[in-house]
Amino acid sequence: MSGNEGRRAGRHFLQIPGPSPIPERILRAMDMPVIDHRGPQFQKLGQRVLAKIKGVFKTDSHVFIYPTSGTGAWEAALANLFSPGDFVLMYETGHFATLWKNMAARLRLRPEFIGSDWRGGVDPQRIESRLREDAGHSIKAVCVVHNETSTGATSRIDEVRKAIDAAGHPALLLVDTVSGLACADYRHDEWGVDVSVSGSQKGLMLPPGLGFNAVSEKALAFARKAETAKQFWAWEEMIAPNAHGFFPSTPATNLLYGLDVAIDMLNEEGLEHVFARHQRYGEATRRAVAAWGLETICLDPRLHSPVLTGVMLPKGCDADRFRTIALDRFDISLGTGLGRLAGKAFRIGHLGDTNELTLLGALAGVEMSLRLAGVICEASGVLAAMTYVRETSSPETASPAPRLRPNSRPISERFSPT
């Protein structure tokens, strides 16, 4: 709580793009005594979650679970597959793609980064072109981010796979779906992904602390030749214990209880309904942004994220000051601008266990804070979102978001400093 140490009535609006709010049912599931992680009670839990998590990734292959964050899951993927000096092709969709590239360099790999302006997603044609140039197949893998949490762009992984195949290149496909999993449609097997990396604190509605690697048979075979030193991350250490519901080191037992229930909740709603709900809330949020007269970070409507919406503020407006106003006045946490977007943008999370009224309440808090921060809003974004939510009962009935009026004033003129 910023600037006020007294009690505040009501609940806090956690509208960052993860960690997402944890449902009561999952909190209660984790409220269990610690048990023997080598005993029969845990074995049943381990067998359940290791089987059920495959359905979330849509895979029949191994899914390895680590007591770690998404960052640890990144490292597990790289350390298992590659040797120092290996070339990997990566795409700069935003801050998290950049961090993954930096990690690859620190592991003494040779990442080649295809640059971008952070206003869109992966361009499959650029990947195909680069792979066609690699006649000697020195590039061992293509590494991309499914849902770039710093910008709000969701790349088309199926098209990346097609680009690799069209180039006739044997490169592995590694995908970060830390924020995409269980929010946006994801198909590990169908899309030909070799390693999918994810974490527990986004669409799975859990606290941070579980990292995942979904791994193809091709990747497992490739990993047997890798020379990067590893022990904790080693897939080969996981396979035999996992087959019996156990882990080679101490697992995050209580988080696994929560994961068991989280997957049940996703399946009860139905993954396709989960994806449609996220798409609908993303569209409602973007309509609010358009009504305010602001820009989304992602400029390609085809790649707009169902997980979060990144919003650019007018030149001269301090996004961090705006976020402080929102927290102090309305008890709402919004995502900060990261990397080159620091101080220039903010992010609205609309993921996980949320509903229409929660989203509309969050947008009301954003709109009031914008006005208090001196940002001139052209119209009520809350009203635009309310109209969309009221008039659409499913994504199939929705029409595209309205464009800004042709005579709309430049964004720089809609900021009135205070």
C-alpha positions in Angstrom: 0.0 0.0 0.0 1.5 3.3 -1.1 1.2 6.5 1.0 -1.4 5.1 3.4 -0.7 2.6 6.1 -4.3 2.5 7.4 -6.8 -0.2 6.6 -8.5 0.1 3.2 -12.0 -1.5 2.9 -12.8 -3.9 0.1 -10.4 -5.9 -1.9 -7.3 -4.9 -3.8 -7.5 -4.9 -7.6 -4.5 -6.9 -8.8 -4.5 -6.1 -12.5 -0.9 -6.8 -13.4 -0.2 -9.4 -16.1 0.7 -11.9 -13.4 0.9 -13.1 -10.8 -2.8 -13.3 -11.1 -5.3 -13.4 -8.3 -5.6 -16.9 -6.7 -9.1 -18.3 -6.3 -10.3 -19.3 -2.9 -10.7 -22.9 -4.0 -7.0 -23.1 -4.9 -5.9 -21.4 -1.7 -7.9 -24.0 0.3 -6.3 -26.8 -1.7 -2.8 -25.6 -0.8 -3.8 -25.3 2.9 -2.6 -28.8 3.7 0.0 -30.3 6.1 3.3 -31.0 4.5 3.6 -34.7 3.6 6.3 -37.2 2.9 7.3 -36.6 -0.7 8.6 -40.2 -0.9 5.4 -41.7 0.4 2.3 -43.2 -1.2 0.0 -40.2 -0.5 2.3 -38.0 -2.4 2.8 -40.6 -5.1 -0.9 -40.4 -6.0 -0.8 -36.6 -6.1 2.3 -36.7 -8.3 0.8 -39.2 -10.7 -2.4 -37.1 -11.0 -0.7 -33.7 -11.7 1.9 -35.2 -14.1 -0.9 -36.8 -16.2 -3.3 -33.8 -16.0 -0.8 -31.1 -16.9 -0.3 -32.7 -20.3 -3.9 -31.7 -21.3 -3.2 -28.1 -20.6 -0.2 -28.1 -22.9 -2.1 -30.3 -25.4 0.6 -32.9 -25.5 1.2 -36.6 -25.1 4.9 -36.0 -24.4 6.7 -35.5 -21.1 6.0 -32.4 -19.0 8.7 -31.8 -16.4 7.7 -29.7 -13.3 10.3 -27.8 -11.3 10.0 -25.9 -8.0 11.1 -22.6 -9.8 9.8 -19.6 -11.7 9.5 -19.2 -15.5 13.1 -18.0 -15.5 14.2 -21.3 -14.1 12.2 -23.1 -16.7 13.9 -21.1 -19.4 17.3 -22.2 -18.1 16.2 -25.8 -17.9 15.3 -25.7 -21.6 18.5 -24.2 -22.7 20.8 -26.2 -20.4 19.3 -29.5 -21.4 19.5 -29.0 -25.1 22.6 -27.1 -26.0 26.4 -27.0 -25.6 28.5 -23.9 -25.2 29.0 -22.3 -28.6 25.8 -23.5 -30.1 23.9 -21.0 -32.3 20.2 -20.2 -31.5 17.9 -17.8 -33.4 15.8 -15.6 -31.2 13.2 -12.9 -31.9 13.0 -9.6 -30.1 9.3 -9.3 -29.3 9.9 -7.3 -26.1 11.5 -7.3 -22.7 11.1 -11.0 -21.9 12.4 -12.2 -25.2 15.4 -9.9 -24.5 16.0 -11.5 -21.1 15.9 -15.0 -22.6 18.5 -13.9 -25.1 20.7 -12.5 -22.3 20.4 -15.8 -20.5 21.5 -17.8 -23.6 24.6 -15.6 -23.9 25.4 -16.1 -20.2 25.2 -19.9 -20.7 27.8 -19.4 -23.5 25.5 -20.0 -26.3 25.5 -17.8 -29.4 22.1 -16.1 -29.7 21.3 -14.3 -32.9 18.6 -11.7 -32.2 16.2 -10.6 -34.9 15.3 -7.1 -33.8 12.0 -5.3 -33.8 10.3 -2.1 -32.4 8.3 -4.1 -29.8 5.0 -3.0 -31.4 4.1 -6.5 -32.7 5.0 -10.1 -32.6 7.2 -12.6 -34.3 7.4 -12.3 -38.1 7.6 -15.8 -39.4 8.9 -14.7 -42.8 12.0 -13.2 -41.3 12.7 -16.4 -39.5 12.2 -18.4 -42.7 14.5 -16.1 -44.6 17.2 -16.4 -42.0 17.0 -20.2 -41.9 17.2 -20.4 -45.7 20.5 -18.5 -45.4 21.8 -21.1 -43.0 22.7 -23.7 -45.5 25.1 -25.5 -43.1 22.4 -25.8 -40.4 24.6 -24.2 -37.8 21.4 -22.8 -36.1 20.3 -25.4 -33.6 17.0 -23.9 -32.5 14.5 -21.1 -33.0 13.4 -19.5 -29.6 10.3 -17.3 -29.5 7.9 -15.9 -27.0 4.2 -16.9 -27.4 2.7 -14.1 -25.4 5.0 -11.2 -24.8 4.0 -10.0 -21.4 5.8 -6.7 -21.7 3.8 -5.5 -24.7 0.6 -7.5 -25.1 1.4 -9.3 -28.4 0.5 -12.9 -28.9 2.6 -14.5 -31.8 1.3 -17.2 -34.1 3.3 -20.2 -33.1 1.7 -22.4 -35.8 3.0 -20.0 -38.4 6.5 -20.0 -36.9 6.5 -23.8 -37.2 5.4 -23.6 -40.8 8.2 -21.1 -41.5 10.8 -23.5 -40.1 9.4 -26.4 -42.2 9.2 -24.2 -45.3 12.9 -23.4 -45.0 13.6 -27.2 -44.8 15.6 -26.5 -41.6 16.1 -29.1 -38.8 16.1 -26.4 -36.0 14.2 -27.2 -32.8 11.4 -24.9 -31.9 11.4 -23.5 -28.3 8.5 -21.4 -27.1 8.1 -19.3 -23.9 4.4 -19.6 -23.0 4.8 -18.4 -19.4 1.9 -16.0 -19.7 0.1 -17.6 -22.6 -0.6 -21.1 -21.1 -4.2 -21.5 -20.0 -5.1 -18.0 -21.2 -4.5 -18.2 -25.0 -4.9 -21.3 -27.3 -1.8 -23.3 -27.1 -1.1 -26.7 -28.9 2.3 -28.2 -28.1 2.0 -31.3 -30.3 -0.1 -29.9 -33.1 2.1 -26.9 -33.6 5.3 -29.0 -33.6 6.8 -27.3 -30.6 9.9 -29.1 -29.2 10.1 -27.4 -25.8 7.3 -25.3 -24.2 8.3 -23.2 -21.2 5.8 -22.0 -18.7 5.1 -21.1 -15.1 2.4 -21.4 -12.5 1.5 -17.7 -11.7 -0.5 -16.6 -14.7 -3.3 -18.6 -16.4 -2.9 -21.5 -13.9 -4.0 -19.1 -11.1 -1.3 -20.3 -8.6 1.4 -18.4 -6.7 4.8 -18.2 -8.3 6.9 -21.3 -7.7 6.3 -23.9 -10.4 8.1 -24.0 -13.8 7.3 -26.3 -16.6 9.1 -27.9 -19.6 6.9 -29.8 -22.1 9.4 -31.7 -24.2 9.1 -33.5 -27.5 10.8 -36.9 -28.2 13.0 -35.0 -30.8 14.1 -32.7 -28.0 14.8 -35.5 -25.6 17.0 -37.2 -28.3 18.8 -33.9 -29.0 19.4 -33.4 -25.3 21.5 -36.5 -25.0 24.3 -34.8 -27.0 24.3 -31.6 -25.0 27.4 -30.7 -23.0 26.2 -27.8 -20.8 26.7 -28.8 -17.1 23.5 -29.4 -15.2 22.1 -31.4 -12.3 19.0 -29.9 -10.9 17.6 -29.0 -14.4 18.5 -32.4 -16.0 15.5 -33.9 -17.8 17.2 -37.4 -17.7 17.1 -37.2 -13.9 13.3 -36.6 -13.9 12.1 -39.3 -16.3 12.5 -42.4 -14.1 11.0 -40.9 -10.8 8.2 -39.1 -12.7 7.1 -42.5 -14.2 6.1 -43.4 -10.6 4.8 -40.0 -9.5 7.9 -38.9 -7.8 10.7 -36.3 -8.3 14.5 -36.5 -8.0 14.6 -33.6 -5.6 12.2 -32.0 -3.1 9.1 -30.8 -4.9 6.9 -27.9 -4.0 4.3 -30.2 -2.5 1.6 -27.7 -1.5 1.8 -25.9 -4.9 1.2 -29.3 -6.5 -2.0 -29.6 -4.4 -3.0 -26.3 -5.8 -2.1 -27.3 -9.4 -4.2 -30.4 -9.1 -7.3 -28.3 -8.3 -6.3 -25.5 -10.8 -6.4 -28.0 -13.7 -9.7 -29.3 -12.5 -11.1 -25.8 -12.5 -9.8 -25.2 -16.1 -11.3 -28.5 -17.3 -14.7 -27.8 -15.6 -14.9 -24.5 -17.4 -13.5 -26.1 -20.6 -10.2 -24.8 -22.1 -12.0 -23.4 -25.2 -14.3 -21.4 -22.9 -11.3 -20.2 -20.9 -9.7 -19.0 -24.1 -12.9 -17.3 -25.4 -13.4 -15.6 -22.1 -9.9 -14.1 -22.2 -10.4 -13.0 -25.8 -13.6 -11.3 -24.9 -12.1 -9.4 -21.9 -9.1 -8.4 -24.1 -11.5 -7.0 -26.7 -13.4 -5.0 -24.1 -10.2 -3.5 -22.7 -9.0 -2.5 -26.2 -12.3 -0.8 -26.8 -11.8 1.2 -23.6 -8.3 2.2 -24.8 -9.6 3.3 -28.2 -12.4 5.3 -26.6 -9.8 7.1 -24.4 -7.9 8.0 -27.5 -4.8 6.1 -26.5 -2.7 3.5 -28.3 -2.1 -0.1 -27.5 1.6 -1.1 -27.6 0.8 -3.9 -30.0 -0.2 -2.3 -33.3 -1.3 -5.5 -35.1 -4.9 -6.3 -34.3 -4.3 -9.9 -35.3 -1.8 -10.3 -32.5 -3.6 -8.5 -29.7 -3.2 -10.5 -26.5 -6.1 -12.0 -24.6 -3.9 -12.0 -21.5 -3.1 -8.3 -21.1 -3.3 -4.9 -22.9 -0.3 -2.7 -23.0 -1.1 1.0 -23.3 1.1 3.9 -24.5 0.7 7.2 -22.7 1.1 10.5 -24.5 4.5 12.0 -24.8 5.4 13.9 -21.6 3.2 11.8 -19.4 4.9 9.8 -16.7 3.3 6.3 -16.7 4.8 5.5 -13.3 3.2 8.6 -11.7 -0.1 7.5 -13.2 0.3 4.1 -11.7 1.1 5.6 -8.3 -2.1 7.7 -8.5 -4.1 4.5 -9.4 -2.6 2.6 -6.4 -3.0 5.4 -3.9 -6.4 6.6 -4.9 -8.2 3.4 -6.0 -6.1 0.5 -4.6 -5.5 -0.9 -8.1 -2.1 -2.3 -9.2 -1.3 -2.0 -12.9 1.7 -3.4 -14.7 4.7 -1.1 -15.2 6.4 -0.4 -18.5 9.5 -2.6 -18.9 12.8 -2.0 -20.7 12.5 0.6 -23.4 8.9 1.2 -22.4 9.7 2.2 -18.8 7.9 5.3 -17.8 6.1 5.4 -21.2 3.5 2.7 -20.9 1.4 0.6 -18.5 -0.2 -2.8 -18.7 -3.7 -4.0 -17.8 -3.9 -7.6 -16.9 -7.2 -9.4 -17.7 -6.2 -13.0 -17.1 -6.9 -15.9 -14.8 -9.8 -16.1 -12.5 -11.6 -12.9 -13.4 -15.1 -11.9 -14.6 -16.9 -9.0 -16.3 -17.6 -6.9 -13.2 -14.0 -7.2 -12.0 -12.8 -6.1 -15.4 -15.2 -3.1 -15.6 -14.3 -2.1 -12.1 -10.6 -2.1 -13.0 -11.2 -0.1 -16.2 -13.1 2.5 -14.0 -10.1 2.8 -11.8 -7.8 3.3 -14.8 -10.1 5.9 -16.3 -10.4 7.9 -13.1 -6.6 7.7 -12.6 -5.9 8.9 -16.2 -8.0 12.0 -15.6 -6.3 12.6 -12.3 -2.9 12.3 -14.0 -3.9 14.9 -16.6 -4.5 12.7 -19.5 -7.4 14.0 -21.6 -9.7 11.1 -22.5 -11.7 11.6 -25.7 -14.6 9.5 -24.4 -15.5 7.1 -21.6 -13.6 3.8 -22.1 -15.6 2.3 -19.3 -18.8 3.0 -21.2 -17.3 1.5 -24.4 -16.3 -1.6 -22.5 -19.7 -1.9 -20.8 -21.5 -1.6 -24.1 -19.4 -4.4 -25.6 -19.8 -6.7 -22.6 -23.5 -6.1 -22.5 -24.1 -6.6 -26.2 -21.9 -9.7 -26.6 -22.6 -13.0 -25.0 -19.8 -14.8 -26.9 -16.8 -13.8 -29.0 -18.6 -15.0 -32.1 -21.1 -12.1 -31.9 -18.5 -9.4 -31.4 -17.6 -6.9 -34.1 -14.1 -5.4 -34.5 -13.0 -2.6 -32.2 -13.8 0.9 -33.5 -11.0 2.9 -35.0 -10.1 6.4 -33.8 -11.9 9.1 -35.7 -10.0 10.4 -38.7 -10.1 14.0 -37.3 -8.9 12.8 -33.8 -6.4 15.2 -32.3 -2.8 14.0 -32.2 -2.0 12.0 -29.1 0.5 14.7 -27.9 -2.3 17.3 -27.8 -4.5 15.1 -25.6 -2.2 15.5 -22.6 -2.8 18.3 -20.2 0.1 18.6 -17.7 -0.9 19.2 -14.1 
